[in-house]
Amino acid sequence: MMQNVHLAPETDEDDLYSGYNDYNPTYDTEELENDTAFQQAVRTSHGRRPPITAKIPSTAVTRPIATGYGSKTSLASSMGRPMTGAIQDGITRPMTAVRAAGFTKAALRGSAFDPLGQSRGPAPPLEAKNEDSPEEKIRQLEKKVNELVEESCIANSCGDLKLALEKAKDAGRKERVLVRQREQVTTPENINLDLTYSVLFNLASQYSANEMYAEALNTYQVIVKNKMFINAGRLKVNMGNIYLKQRNYSKAIKFYRMALDQIPSVHKEMRIKIMQNIGVTFIKTGRYSDAINSFEHIMSMAPNLKAGFNLILSYFAVGDRDKMKKAFQKLIAVPLEIDEDDKYISPSDDPHTNLVIEAIKNDHLRQMERERKAMAEKYIMTAAKLIAPVIETSFAVGYDWCVEVVKASQYVELANDLEINKAITYLRQKDFNQAVETLKMFEKKDSRVKSAAATNLSFLYYLENEFAQASSYADLAVNSDRYNPSALTNKGNTVFASGDYEKAAEFYKEALRNDSSCTEALYNIGLTYKRLNRLDEALDCFLKLHAILRNSAQVLYQIANVYELMEDPNQAIEWLMQLISIVPTDSRALSKLGELYDSEGDKSQAFQYYYESYRYFPSNIEVIEWLGAYYIDTQFCEKAIQYFERASLIQPTQVKWQLMVASCFRRSGNYQKALDTYKEIHRKFPENVECLRFLVRLCTDIGLKEVQEYATKLKRLEKMKEIREQRIKSGRDSSGGSRSRREGSAGSDSGQNCSASSKGERLSAKLRALPGTNEPYESSSNKEIDASYVDPLGPQIERPKTAAKKRIDEDDFADEELDDLLPE
């Protein structure tokens, strides 16, 4: 390899630094003063050559020879033209190439070097703007139009649609004035078409946002028909959208197709969106075959989630099982085009990398990815729940097929949620055993799924009043996922049912710490505080809940009830008025309002609300009793008869209502009807003493012969009653000590029903006193109605991702069916 390499000998190597010390005497300027030839050449024209004039044109140019002690001598070009900087006829040709450096003609006359021209003084003042000129007016008006369009768009984005429309109209008026002024000053070709297009398009959009569809369509027509506007045809999509809102589906499809024809094939995404609108319109018109063709084309060209879901709906509408399966598989196969979650986990301890990952973990792109993934899961879950009952012979087999398909896809985590939905479907079909068996399959799954299944099992056992099993599964749910608010709420409910209110409140508080938006836990803790008589804290909880759930009837009632317990009837009435504005047909709320007005002494308002309550629910004994007593107080006994007759139909074994009917007949002067009623009561209740007393009195007043018979029966009954009372008294004396002990224990047990028992005692005492006196019947002014909404929320079924909850109420105010617990 080295045979072709020749090394130069060291003797031939040149010295790289040689020659620098050589001296050329030509460049010796120090001896120029003693150089006679040079001095003579400076003072005279000695040695100067005449200009050379070429006979033959040439491109060669000779350069002038000059020194630092004399002026330059310029040579003519080969064409006979004076060169730049040459003196000809006493005039120096401008040196344009070096003028910017200050080398001008003035420099030859000894002027100072001034490249910036500062010696010329300050610049002259700017010319004043003539605001009255037509051009300036046009510019100002155009600027104002643009500002109005921007303000209109901003108002629309802020939700102020009326202001946006006013700004758009104002911009349209000013733009027309601008066009007229332009036509007067300039030619029509100089009109700003872009500004006109922007103004008209914004005006049409604002008309559509304000649901003024006729005006919007007219404005769009003005744009579309103007051939000077480029690509205005695609606005027919907006016109089609307006016709779709107006349910004019045929015109909507027509305009969609016109827009589709005018959009070139290079705009693929725009064409796909228009075809999707066409498919949706076909579904609304019931033309499912045409809709299927549109969505099939979309799924073959550019598959997306919405088109896939709509395709499943179309096949479901026509009942094609096989095509539903294929469409579901296509929906599953739609790419999400989002990053994996592993990207947001730091692989190392590099602080710079950790900072970057922390910055992008919750940025707008990440939020968009989450929303897209949540939307995909929603479509898949909804489609599976829709087709599972129809694609196979039973819904269980259909669910199993959907689960297998999901497990083989990128949405494998949805398989467990589908299994839970399968259990919920069993609940909808009232098949609790199958639901329990399905949920028990998750006991060996991962912690999240196990917690969800255990939460649902706890709910089921709570509904069946098996509190031990409910508590056991609630513990399992909490142990599997301590941060599951639904599990903690269910555990609190089981503890509440056992009467340990303090411990129940702790579970509710922990649920709220894990999820501050858990309204069920907040509601339950308010009920717990109410049971503990901590009314201020209960009121605070319900007011917070009211700020979240503005139209919740239960929350409004609880606030009113707490104010009633705090002895603030005015506030209670105010909140109950808000309640009946939401549920105007609720009989309990109306009767409670009547009770509050009655306690305040406002009988007319109390009668109004009691009567409204009776109209909506004519079987409430307390309301019937109050209305009957009200008519007796006002001396309208005939009107009270119908209420007591209805009470006797509701409680046929209670003699007091029939006695009240007979008493009303007697007070109104209809003695014969009263006598017949008393005889009928005596036939049904032959041992009733009050009935016999009135029979004896009436027969005596009328002079009937049956008076002796009734008097004998009355004496016999009174004697039997005395004997019975003596026996009871002797029995009390013999067992006084043991009886007192039993009464002490029973008193503690009956504390919860004190209001109801006292109310019954007052009513019975009033009815017993009425037949034996001649005084008019007086109503009980201190009647009490059992408080509603006193029990906590019941346990919750957990939906996939979020838990479903249920409130357990003893009254009928807001009874919830089991279907309300399940996903829609």
NUZASE-377684 format. One line per field, with one value per residue (C-alpha): y negated, x, z. Coordinates in steps of 0.2 Angstrom, whole numbers. Each point is the difference from the previous one (the first is absolute). Layout:
<rs>
y <- [Y:...];
x <- [X:...];
z <- [Z:...];
</rs>
This chain:
<rs>
y <- [0:-12:3:-15:-12:-11:-12:-17:-2:-12:-11:-4:-6:-19:-12:-5:-16:-5:-17:-10:-10:-4:-19:-8:-18:-5:-1:-11:-16:-8:-5:-7:-18:3:9:-14:10:2:-18:-6:12:-7:-19:2:12:9:18:-2:11:-6:9:16:1:18:2:17:2:10:5:-3:-14:-8:-5:-18:-2:-11:-3:-7:-17:-5:1:15:0:9:10:1:17:9:-6:-18:-3:-9:11:-2:-14:-7:-18:-5:-18:-6:11:15:15:6:14:9:15:-9:-14:8:0:-19:-1:-14:-14:-12:10:-6:-18:4:3:10:18:2:17:-2:-18:-7:-17:-2:-4:9:8:-10:3:14:-5:-2:15:-7:9:-7:8:14:13:-3:1:16:7:-5:8:16:1:-3:14:12:-4:3:17:4:-6:11:15:-3:-3:17:9:-7:5:-17:5:-16:-12:11:-2:-19:-2:10:-10:-16:6:4:-17:-9:12:-5:-18:4:8:-15:-12:11:0:-19:-2:15:13:15:11:-7:5:11:17:9:-13:2:19:-1:-12:11:16:-6:-7:16:10:-12:2:19:-1:-10:13:-13:13:-9:-16:12:9:-16:-7:17:-1:-18:7:16:-9:-12:7:-12:10:14:17:-7:16:9:-11:11:12:-14:-2:19:-1:-13:11:15:-11:-4:18:-3:15:1:-18:4:15:-10:-14:13:8:-17:-4:17:-3:-16:6:7:18:-7:-6:18:-5:-13:13:13:-12:-5:19:3:-14:8:17:-8:-8:16:8:-14:3:19:4:12:8:-17:-4:17:-4:-16:6:16:-12:-10:15:6:-17:-8:10:-10:3:-9:8:17:-3:-7:16:11:-10:2:19:1:-10:13:15:7:10:5:-17:-7:12:-6:-18:2:8:-15:-12:9:-1:-19:-7:-12:-8:-5:3:14:-4:7:-15:-11:11:-5:14:-8:-12:-13:-17:-8:15:0:-18:2:15:-10:-14:10:12:-11:-12:-4:14:13:-6:2:18:4:-7:10:16:-3:-3:16:10:-8:5:17:3:-7:10:16:-3:-3:15:13:4:2:8:17:10:-7:-16:10:8:-16:-9:15:-3:-18:3:12:-13:-14:11:3:-19:-15:-3:15:-9:-2:18:0:-15:10:14:-12:-7:18:2:-17:7:15:-13:-9:17:3:15:-4:17:-1:-17:5:15:-11:-12:13:5:-16:4:7:-14:-15:-13:-13:13:9:-16:-4:17:0:-17:7:16:-11:-10:15:8:-17:0:17:-7:13:-13:12:6:-18:-5:14:-4:-19:5:10:-15:-12:11:3:-19:-11:-15:6:-13:12:14:-12:-7:18:4:-16:6:16:-8:-12:14:7:-17:-5:-17:-7:14:-2:-18:4:11:-13:-13:12:2:-19:-1:12:-8:-17:2:15:-8:16:0:-18:3:15:-10:-14:13:7:-17:-2:17:-6:-17:-10:-10:-14:12:9:-16:-4:16:-2:-17:5:14:-12:-10:15:7:-15:9:15:1:11:-12:-15:10:4:-18:-4:14:-6:-18:7:10:-16:-8:-12:2:-15:7:18:-7:-9:15:11:-13:3:18:0:-11:15:14:-9:16:7:3:1:-16:-9:8:-6:-17:1:6:-15:-13:8:-1:-19:-2:-4:12:-6:4:16:5:-4:11:14:0:1:15:8:-2:8:14:2:15:-10:3:-15:-12:7:-3:-18:-4:7:-9:-16:1:4:-15:-11:7:9:17:6:-2:9:16:5:-1:11:12:2:3:14:8:-1:7:10:8:-17:-5:-18:-5:6:-8:-16:2:3:-15:-11:5:-4:-17:-5:4:16:11:14:3:-1:13:11:-2:4:16:6:-4:10:14:1:-4:6:-3:-19:-10:-17:6:7:-17:-9:12:-2:-19:-1:13:-10:-17:7:11:17:16:8:-11:13:13:-11:-6:18:5:-16:4:18:-6:-13:14:11:-14:-3:18:0:-15:7:16:-11:-10:15:8:-16:0:18:-3:-19:3:10:-10:-16:8:5:-17:-8:11:-2:-19:0:11:-11:-16:0:1:-14:-12:13:7:-17:-5:16:-3:-18:5:15:-12:-13:13:8:-17:-5:11:-3:-19:-12:-11:-2:11:-9:5:5:-15:9:15:6:8:13:-7:5:4:5:16:0:3:18:10:-3:11:-5:-3:2:-14:-9:7:-1:-5:1:-9:10:-9:6:-11:0:-18:6:19:6:16:12:-6:-17:9:7:-8:-7];
x <- [0:15:8:-9:3:15:7:8:17:3:12:-14:-12:-4:1:-17:5:13:-2:-8:16:4:-1:-6:6:-15:-11:12:-10:12:12:-14:4:18:-6:2:-10:-15:0:0:-14:-10:2:-1:-8:16:-3:-19:-7:-14:-16:-1:-14:-3:-4:-7:-14:7:-6:17:1:16:0:6:17:1:10:-4:8:-10:-17:-5:1:-15:2:-14:-9:3:-17:6:-12:7:3:-7:8:9:1:-7:-3:2:-14:4:-11:-10:8:-16:8:9:-12:-7:17:1:11:-9:5:0:14:11:-3:6:-17:0:-4:-19:-7:-16:-4:-1:6:-16:-10:-16:-13:-15:-16:-12:-14:-16:-13:-15:-14:-13:6:-11:14:3:-18:-1:15:-8:-17:8:10:-17:-8:14:-1:-19:2:13:-11:-14:10:7:-18:-6:15:-5:-18:-8:-9:-11:14:10:-15:-1:18:-1:-15:9:15:-11:-7:17:6:-13:4:18:-4:-10:15:12:-11:0:19:8:-5:-11:15:8:-14:6:-9:8:-7:-18:2:5:-14:-14:7:1:-18:-7:9:-7:-18:2:7:-16:-11:-5:1:-10:12:15:-5:-3:17:8:-9:7:18:-3:-8:14:12:14:2:12:-5:-16:-9:7:-11:-15:6:-6:-16:-3:4:-14:-12:4:-4:-16:-4:-1:10:-2:7:14:5:-1:11:13:1:2:14:8:0:9:14:14:6:17:-10:-3:-4:-13:-9:0:-8:-14:-3:-2:-13:-9:0:-7:-14:-4:-2:-12:-11:0:10:12:6:6:8:9:7:7:7:8:8:7:7:8:8:4:-7:-5:-9:-16:-3:3:-12:-13:3:-4:-16:-6:3:-9:-15:-1:3:15:9:16:2:-1:14:11:-4:5:16:4:-4:12:14:-1:17:0:17:4:16:1:-1:18:6:-4:9:18:12:15:4:6:-8:-1:-10:-11:-4:-4:-12:-8:-3:-8:-9:-16:2:-13:6:-1:-17:-6:7:-10:-16:3:3:-15:-11:6:-4:-17:-4:6:-9:-16:1:3:-14:-11:4:4:-19:-4:16:-2:-14:1:8:13:7:0:10:12:3:3:12:10:2:5:13:8:1:9:-14:3:-3:-19:-3:-2:-12:-10:-1:-7:-13:-5:-4:-9:-11:-4:-6:-11:-8:-3:12:9:8:8:6:8:9:7:6:8:11:10:6:16:3:11:-4:-9:-12:-2:-5:-13:-8:1:-9:-14:-2:0:-14:-10:1:-5:-16:-4:3:14:11:13:4:-1:12:12:0:2:16:6:-3:9:15:2:-1:1:-3:-16:-13:-15:7:3:-18:-7:10:-7:-17:2:7:-15:-12:7:-2:18:-2:17:9:-11:5:18:-2:-10:14:13:-10:-1:19:3:-13:-7:-13:-8:-17:-7:12:-3:-19:2:12:-14:-13:13:2:-19:-1:13:-9:14:-11:12:12:-14:-7:18:1:-17:4:16:-9:-13:14:5:-18:-10:-17:1:-17:7:14:-13:-11:14:4:-18:-1:16:-6:-16:9:10:-17:1:-16:2:16:-8:-15:11:10:-16:-6:15:-3:-18:6:11:-13:-17:-10:9:-13:11:9:-17:-7:16:-2:-18:6:12:-13:-12:13:3:-19:-3:-15:-5:18:0:-17:7:15:-9:-13:13:8:-17:-3:16:0:-18:5:10:-9:8:-5:-18:-1:6:-12:-15:5:2:-18:-7:9:-7:-18:0:-4:-8:17:9:-11:9:17:-5:-9:16:10:-13:3:19:-1:-17:5:2:-17:5:-2:-18:-4:7:-12:-15:5:1:-17:-7:8:-6:-18:-3:-5:-8:16:10:-11:2:19:0:-10:12:14:-8:-3:19:6:-13:12:3:-6:0:-11:-13:0:-4:-13:-8:0:-6:-14:-5:0:-10:-11:3:-4:17:7:-4:9:16:0:0:14:10:-2:6:15:4:-1:11:12:1:3:14:8:0:8:14:2:2:13:10:1:7:13:4:19:3:-11:9:17:-8:-6:17:8:-15:1:18:-5:-15:10:1:-19:-4:-7:-11:-7:-3:-9:-11:-4:-5:-12:-7:-3:-9:-11:-5:-4:-11:-15:-2:-1:-11:15:5:15:17:14:17:12:16:-2:17:5:14:16:5:17:8:9:17:3:0:15:6:2:16:0:15:12:-13:-11:-19:-8:-18:-8:-11:-15:-14:-13:-7:6:14:-2:14:-3:15:2:6:15:6:10:-11];
z <- [0:3:-16:-9:14:-2:13:-4:5:14:-10:-12:13:-1:15:4:8:-13:-9:13:4:-18:-4:-16:-1:-11:16:9:3:12:-14:-12:5:-7:-16:-14:-13:12:6:-19:-4:14:-4:-20:-12:-2:-3:-3:-15:-11:0:-10:-13:-7:-18:3:13:15:17:7:13:6:18:4:8:16:15:16:-4:-16:-8:-9:-19:-8:-16:-13:-3:-16:-7:2:15:15:14:18:9:-16:-4:-17:-5:18:7:10:-3:15:10:3:7:14:4:15:8:-1:-16:-9:-11:15:8:-14:6:18:8:16:1:3:-5:10:-7:17:-6:-9:16:6:-11:-6:11:-6:-10:10:-3:-8:9:-11:-16:-7:0:19:4:-10:10:17:-5:-5:16:10:-10:4:19:0:-8:13:14:-7:0:18:7:-8:8:17:-3:-2:-16:-1:1:-13:-12:3:-3:-16:-6:3:-9:-15:0:0:-13:-12:3:-3:-17:-6:5:-9:-16:0:3:-9:-13:5:-3:16:12:14:-3:14:13:-8:1:18:5:-9:7:18:-2:-6:14:13:-7:1:18:5:-9:-13:-13:-14:1:1:-16:-9:4:-5:-17:-3:3:-11:-14:-2:-12:5:17:-3:8:7:-5:15:11:-6:13:13:-9:1:18:2:-9:11:15:-8:-3:-19:-3:-19:-3:13:-11:-16:7:7:-17:-9:12:-3:-18:1:11:-9:4:8:15:6:18:-5:-11:13:13:-13:-4:19:1:-15:9:16:-10:-8:18:5:-15:3:-17:9:-16:-7:17:0:-17:6:16:-9:-13:15:9:-16:-4:17:15:15:17:-4:-17:7:14:-12:-11:14:4:-18:0:16:-7:-15:12:-10:14:-11:-6:18:5:-15:4:18:-5:-11:14:11:-14:-2:5:14:-5:18:10:12:19:2:-9:15:13:3:-5:10:14:-12:8:-18:-7:16:-3:-18:4:14:-12:-13:11:1:-14:-14:-11:14:5:-18:0:15:-7:-16:10:11:-16:-8:16:1:-18:3:16:-7:-16:10:12:-15:-11:13:4:-19:-9:9:7:17:7:10:-15:-9:14:0:-19:3:14:-10:-14:12:8:-17:-3:7:12:10:17:-6:1:19:-2:-12:12:14:-13:-2:18:0:-15:11:13:-12:-4:19:0:16:1:-16:3:16:-8:-14:12:11:-14:2:18:-7:-13:2:14:-11:-7:17:8:-13:1:19:1:-11:11:15:-8:-4:17:8:-11:7:18:2:9:6:-18:-6:13:-5:-18:4:10:-15:-11:11:3:-19:-4:15:-11:-7:6:-4:10:15:-2:0:16:8:-4:8:16:-1:0:16:8:2:-7:5:-9:-15:-1:0:-15:-9:4:-7:-16:-2:3:-14:-12:4:-13:8:3:8:14:3:1:11:12:1:5:13:8:1:9:12:2:-7:-10:-4:-8:-9:-7:-6:-9:-9:-5:-8:-9:-6:-8:-10:-3:-3:-4:12:8:14:5:0:12:11:2:4:12:9:1:8:13:3:4:-15:-9:-12:-7:-1:-10:-12:-4:-2:-12:-10:1:-7:-14:-5:4:1:1:16:13:15:-4:-2:17:9:-7:7:17:1:-5:13:14:-5:1:-18:-2:-18:-7:10:-8:-17:1:9:-13:-14:9:1:-19:-4:13:7:12:13:16:8:-14:0:19:-1:-14:9:16:-10:-7:17:7:-13:3:-17:6:-16:-9:14:-3:-17:8:15:-12:-10:17:4:-17:3:18:1:16:9:8:3:-18:-2:17:-7:-16:12:10:-15:-5:17:1:-17:6:-10:15:-10:-10:16:8:-15:1:18:-2:-14:12:14:-12:-5:18:12:15:-3:15:-9:-14:12:10:-15:-5:16:-1:-18:4:15:-9:-15:11:-7:9:-2:13:14:-10:-3:18:7:-12:6:18:-3:-9:13:14:-10:-2:18:4:-13:8:17:-6:-9:16:11:-13:1:19:0:-14:4:3:-16:-10:4:-5:-16:-3:3:-13:-13:3:-7:-15:-5:0:-19:-3:13:-12:-9:17:7:-16:1:18:-3:-14:10:14:-11:-8:17:7:-15:2:18:-1:-8:-4:-19:-6:2:-11:7:-4:5:-13:-5:-16:0:-6:-18:-6:16:-5:-9:-18:-3:-7:-18:-15:-8:-19:-10:4:11:14:-1:17:8:14:11:6:11:-7:-18:-4:-12:-2:-12:-11:-1:-18:6:8:-16:-15:-13];
</rs>
